[in-house]
Amino acid sequence: MKYLIVGLGNIGEEYEQTRHNVGFEVLDAIAKSNNVKFEEARYGAVATYKFKARNMLLLKPNTYVNLSGKAINYWMQKEKIPLSNLLVVVDDLALPFGTLRLKAKGGDAGHNGLKSIQSTLGTASYSRLRFGIGNEFSKGRQVDFVLGRWSDEEWSALLERVKVAEDIVNAFATVGAAQAMSQFNNK
């Protein structure tokens, strides 16, 4: 079985270690744990590995967050990956920092990356791992907050939460979304 695990983020140095790129951070950690490297390919950087007899394809789209659907659709078609085997790792302002929520489907919650995916795939019935980045910004400063870098304190705490996110990704591929949700959500 093949799985497509997508981390949302923006390419370029100016976006490294920003809140919006937490999806990239999770995928980088997974790649490191599995001793694989990303290679540039069509619509993004990809890495592959096997986990408990599952073929895992990691994708960091190079289309920028707002056009993520194009990259995801391409790789799903190219690798013949069913919608049920897609998991998108995304930053979420509505969740407190470090909170992780796996959902089997849902709306876009105002996230432009999820809007692009939903529009391109024609459905909101795909799994997503929402990674809480908090909402500690003043009125009118949302973009600055989302595109801002983590504080040193947040960065230290982030590493432990990224490890939990990696465990959720592995559970998604081995036991499915429903069981992974009951195992990890609210923890």
Buried (B, 14 or more C-beta within 10 A) or exposed (E): EBBBBBBBBBBEEEBEBBBBBBBBBBBBBBBEEBEBEBEEBEBBBBBBBEBEEBBBBBBBBBBBBEBBBBBBBBBBEEBEBEEBBBBBBBBBBBBEBBBBBBBBEBEBBEBBBBBBBBEBBEEBEBBBBBBBBBBEBEEEEEEEBBBBBBEEEBEEBBEEBBEBBBEBBBBBBBEBBEEBBEEBBEE
